[in-house]
Every structure is written in structure tokens, then in C-alpha cells.
Amino acid sequence: MGSAKAFIVGAPQEEILSAYRVSVDQLCQEYGFKSVDVISVKPDHPEKQAPWEKFLSEHTHSNFEACFFVAGKG
């Protein structure tokens, strides 16, 4: 699904989405996704727990959800 890109820390969401547009559009088309979120959390972020809980904690949805990691691990 595309090759790794280098970003400046804090790059705007649109820059990241633009760099991966082909892959993101492919996933949206294949699975019918209507929205896309970008989240960036470094290990030393003082409030890193809140985004982790919101986006990465185990939870359920009535619809399908996919996570596309640009860097790091999940």
C-alpha cells in the first residue's frame, strides 16, 4: 500500500493525507469509508493517553474500521 514518506514532526493532516492519497482512496473505495482521521502521538507527548484511548483502545463499532499506520506501531 504505498511506500514510506518522511514528514516534519507536526506536519498538517492534509500533507500526510496528500502523501498517501492513492492508498487512502483505495481503502475508502474498497470498504466504503466516508471519513478519515489523522492522529500523531509521540512517546513523550504529555497527554498521549487521551488519543490512545480514543483511537487505539479495544472497542466495537457497528461498522468496519481500519487503521493505517504511517510510522511507528499499533
C-alpha angles and dihedrals in degrees: 000000000000133000129277117275129201118236136184110246108267095023111172119262093246092055091054094044091047092053091053098032096124094051094042092048090048091054092045092051095043096048102025095244113175100190140035129202128197119204129178121191124168120199092248096050106129094220099034094130096070096057091043090053093047100045109019108032118105110268140138135247133190087231136047119276129189131194118212111195116205094184139353123023141287 
